[in-house]
Amino acid sequence: MAEVVRPAVGRRRGGLLRHRDFRLLWTAETVGKLGTNMGAFTLPLVAAVVLNASAPVMGLLTAAVWLPWLVIGLPAGAWVDRLPRRSVMITCNAASIVLVASVPLGAWLGVLTLGQVLAVALLTGVASVFFSVAYGAFVPSLVARDELLEANTKLKGSESAMQVAGPGVAGLLAQLFGTVSGLVGQAVAFVVSIGCLRAIGAEERRVPTRRASLRHDVLAGLRFVTGEPLLRTLMIFGAVSNVALSGCQAVQLVFLVHDVGLDEGTIGVLYAVASLGGVAGALVAGRVARRFGTARGALLCQVCAAPFSLLTPLTATGPRLVLFAIGGLAVGTGVVAANIICNAFRQSFCPPELLGRVGATASTINFGAIPVGALLGGGLGGLIGPRATIWAMSALVVTACLVLVLSPLRTLRDFPTGAA
């Protein structure tokens, strides 16, 4: 019978931030996420403001970032399990620096096109696939199993904080130095991230495995995820939820710029305030897990937060701008808190030699749903308008919770720690 996990108390005085190598990883991820969120705000803004992109094109741009998960997500997990994961992360950051720097360079030379912006989105998406898979598998090699919840809480907390800071900083830079300047900041942030990753001294705890074919390795990860009811449930819910959320996000900028009539700085502030939900989610994840249990806590976070997504399409100028912020705060809090708990479960539940492949399999299905939702949202935006599209996608966010409510998850208080 599998042992049951309960939120652990960190064994180090002062927590994991006193752990030098974890602190370096945390710094690298925090600075890197600042740059990523600056770029995630700036690249669509460049398309919408500088290149006057339409709603379908904005949907295509969002899809391009996530499409690589559908194409290379599964083999990426097998490759990462064969390679030094820290080296993979450094290489991905270096490639991203070159890619994002090409956009401001093209703008300054007067040769920037939508084709180049879409290409940069696609190729940085490829780098993100390998970085994300390597990063998820690298964390358990630095900390003990009973420190995974604390590690994920700190990492996700800083990531959420950067989701607040990134759009705000990018919006400010856009007003002071021009729309494309946020991408220069993203490139600088990746340089700092590489320096921190290179300074990590610990050797990875790698589990020796028999070298098999790539197809065999991919299928092993796929079989493990689909064969475990809890992992399968979380994967299906993540896919449906991501279709809905990405459908909203694909037309959100067009909605705020054209339907609501906001300027770049106001949009940046709204995104920053809404993103505070991620910080709140990181702060409450541990408390929720201790109070309600890890499985029940994750379920409650998702089910209670989803209805707040229905506030977004009610946004308008004046006092109704606050509805966008409240909706984003509530949904972000629930989603981030649940993700922290579920990530710790997945990392402690999976065999170490399968971590890369299991993470890649779940991410391929979850993140692979994002371009589907983005294209759906962009297409609907062109047909029925951004506001009506956000209404439809928000309703799907609420409906997706049925996947969790009708699953074995509803009968559990805590997640198990290891596969039977």
N, C-alpha and C positions, 0 to 999 in steps of 0.2 A: 504494500500500500504506500502510495506517495506521501511524503511528509508535507504538511501544510505550512505555507509561509505566512508569517505575521510580520508586520513592519519592524525592521530591526533598529536597534539603537546603535549608532556608530561607535566603533571600538576605540577610535582615536580621540584623545582629548582635543577639543576644538573642532572636531569633524575633519572631513576629507580635505579641506583647504589647507591643513597643515601637512598634507602629503604632497611633496614637491612635484612628483610627476603628474599626479592628478591635477594639481594647481596649474601646471603648464598646459595640460590638455584643456582644462576649463578656460584658461585665458585664450588659447588658440581658438577654441570654439566660440567664445564670446565675441572676440574681435572679428572673427570670420563671419559670424552671424550678423554683426553690425553692418559689414560690407554687403553681405547677401541681401539684407532687407533694404539697404539703400538702393541696390541695383534692382530689386524686385519692384520697388516703387518707381524708380527713375526710368527703366526701360519701357514699360507701358506708357509712361508719361511722355517720353520722347516720341513714341509712335502716335499718341493721341494729339499732342500739342504741336510738335515740330513737323511731323509727317501727315497730320490730319487723318489718321486711320479711322475706319468705320467700325461699327460693332462687330461684324463678322471677322474682320481682320484682327481685332483685339482678342476675340475668342481663339483665333488661329495662333496668335502670339502666346497666349496662356497655354494652349495645347502643346506648342513646340517645346516649352520648358520641360513638360512632363512626359512627352511621347517616348523618349529614350527608355523609360521604365518598361514600356510594353515591348520594346524591341530587344533590349539587351539586359533587362533586369535579372532574369533567371541565370544566364551564363555569367553575369557579373559576380553573383554570389559564389559560384564555383571557382572563378578566377581569384577572387579575393581570398578564399580559403587556402589557396596555393601560394600566395604572395605575402611579403611583409606588409602588414596593414598600415603601419605608419608611413612607409614609403609611398604607398598608394595615395594616402591623403595629401602628402606633400606634392606629389606629381600633379594631382587634380587641381590643387590651388594654383600651382605655377601655370598650368594651361589656362585656367580661368582668368588670370591676370592679363595674359596676352589678348584673350578674346574680348573682355569687357573694355580694355583700353582702346580697342579698335573703333568703338562707337564714338566717343568724343573726338578721336582723331579724324574720323570720317566727317563728323559735323563741322569741325573747325576748318577742314579743307573744302567743305561744300559739296561732298560727294556721297553723303549718307543717304541710303535708300531703305525702304521697308524690307527688301530682300536681305540686306546685311543685318538688320535688326533681328529678323526671323532666324537667320543663320546663327547669330550669336546666341539667341535664346536656345536653339536646338543643341548647339555644341556645349554650352555651359550646362545644359541639362544632362548631357552624357557624362561630363565631369562630376556632376552632382550625384549621379547614380553610383559611381565607383566610390566617391568620398563617403556617401551615406552608409553604404554597405560596410566599408572598411571601418568607419567610425563606430557603428553599432557593435561590430565584433571586437573592436579594440578595447572598449571600456571594461568588459569583464576580465581582460588580461592585466588591468592595473589595480583593481580593487577586489576585495573578497565578496563572496556571494551575499553575505548579510549586510554588505555596504552598498548593494546595487540600488536600493530605493533612494538612499541618500545621494548617491552619485547622479542618478537620473533626475532627482529633484533639483540639485544644484545646476546641472547642465541645462535642463529644460527651463529652469527659472531664469538663467542668464539669457538663454535663447529668446524667451518671451520678452525680457526686458529690452533686448535689441530689436524686437518687432515693434516696440514702442519708440525706441530712439531712432531706428533706421529711417522710417518715413519722415519723421520730424526733421532730422538732420538733412535728409535729401531735399525735402521741401524748402528748407531755409537756404541751402546751397543753390537750389534752382532759382530762388528769387534774387540772391546776391550775385551769382556768377553765371547763371544760365542753366537751362533745363538739363543738359548732359553732364553737369559737374558732379552729380552724385555718383556716376560711374567711375570717375577718377578716385573718389573716396573709397569705393569698393575695391579697386585695384590696390590701393595703399593698405587697406585692412588685410587683404590676403597676404601681402608681403610680411606683415607683422605675425600673422597666423603661422606662416611657414617657419619663421624664426623660433616660435614657441614649440612647434612640433619637433623641430630638429634638436631642441635642447632636452627633450625627454630622454632620461638615461636608462629606464628599465627595459629589459628585454621582454619581448612578448612571450606569454606562456602559450606556446603552440603545442597542440596535440598531434603526434605523428599519425598519419593516415596512409593507407595504401593508395598509391597513385592509380586512379582509374580514369576512364574516358570522361570527357567533359559531359557527355550526355548522361552517363551513369551518375555523376555528381549532382547534376541538376535535378534528375529524377529523385535522388535520395532526399534532397531538401523538400521537393514538392510532395513526396509521399508522406514525409513527417508532418508537414503542416496540415495537409488535407485529411490525414488519418487521426489527428487529435481533435476531438469535438470542440474544445475551448478555443484552440488556435484557429480552427476553421470558422467558428462563429465570429470571432473578432475580425478575421480577414474579410468575411462577407459583409459585415456591418461597415467596416472601414471603406470598402469599395462603394457601397450604395451611398453612404454619407458623403464621400469625396466627390461623387458625381454631382450631388446636390450643391455642396459648398463651392466647388469650382465653377459650376454653372452660374451661381450668384456672382462670384469674384470676376468672372470673365467680362461681365457688363457693368461692374460696379463703378469703375472710373468713368465710363461713358455716361452712366446714370447721374453721377455726381457733377460732372462737367456740363453736360448738355441738358439733362432733365431738371436737376436742382439748380444749376447755374452757379457753381462754386469756383473760386480761383485755386491755384496750385497750393498756396500756403494754407488755406482753410482745409483743403482735402488732406494735406499732410498732418495737420493738427487732429482732424477727425480720426484718421487712421491710427495715429499715435494713442489717442485716448481709448479707442476701441481695443487696441492691442494690449492695454493694461490688463485685460482679462487673462491673458497668458501668464502675466506675473502673478495675478491673484490665484490662478490655478496651481502654479508651482508652490505657492505659499500654503495652500490648503490641502494639497494631495496627501501628505503624510498624516495630517489630522483626520482627514476623511477615512483613510485606510485603517487607522487605529480605532476610530469610533465605530465604523460600520463593517469593517473587514475589507480585504483587498478586492474581492470579486464584487461584493454588493456595493462597495463604494464606487467602483468604476461604473457599474450599471446606473447608480443614482446620479452620478455626475452627468452622464450623457442624456438620460431621460429628462432630468430637470432643466437642463440648459437648452435643449432643442427648441421648445416653443418660443424662446426669445428671438429666434431668427426671423419670426414673422413681423418684428418691429422695423426691420430694415426697409422694406418697400413703402413704409409709411413716412419715410424721411422727406422733409421739405424745408424751405428756407424759414428762418425765424426759430421759434421755440422747438419746432419739430426736428431740428437738427440733432437734438439730444437723443432722439429715438435710435439713430444710427449708432451713437456711442453706447447706449444701454444694451442694444442688441449684440453688438460686438463684444462688449465686456462680458455679458452673461454666457454667450456661446463659447468665447475663448476660455473662460474660467473652467467650464465643464469639460471641454475637449482636452485642454492641456492637463488638467488634473487626472482625467481618465487615461490619457496617453502615458503619463509618468508611471502610474500604477501598472498598466498593461506592459510597458516596456521592461520594467523590472521583473514582472512575471515571465515574459518571454526569454529574457537573458538567463534567468535562474532555472527555467524549465528545460531548455534545449541542451543537448550534449555539446560540449565545447567545440568538437570537430565539425559540427553542423551549423554553428552560429552564423557564419556568413551566408550560407545557402538558405537557412530558415528565414533570416532577416530579409534576404533578397526576394524570396518567394512571397512573403507577406507584403513587402513593399511594392513588388511588381503588380500584385493584384490591387492593393490600395492606391498606390500612386498612378498605376496604369489607368485607373478610373478617372483621374483628373483631366487628361486630354479629352476623354469622351465627354465629361461634363462641360469642359470649356467649349468644345465645338458645339455641343447641344445648346449651351447658354448663348454663345455667339450667334448661332443660327436662329434661335428663338428671338434674340434681341433684334435681329434684322427684320423678323416677321411681325412680332407683336409688340416690340418696344422693350427697352431695358426694365422699366418698372414692373410690367406684367411678367417678364421673365423671372425677376427676383421673387415675385409672389409664388410662381410655380415651383421654383427651386427651393424656396423656404418651406413650402408644404412638404416637399420630398425629404427635407432634413428631419422633420417631425416624424414622418412615416417610417424612416429608416430605423427608428428606435424599436420597432416591432421585432426586428431581427434579434435584438438582445433580450427583449421581454419574453419572447416565445422560445428561447434557447435554454439549455441546461444551466446557463449562467445565473438564472433567477433563483435557483435552488441552493447556491453556494454562498457561504459567508466569505471564505478566503480561497485564493488560487492555490493549487498545489505547487510544490517547488521542483519536482522532477518527474519526467515521463515514467509511466509504469513500465 
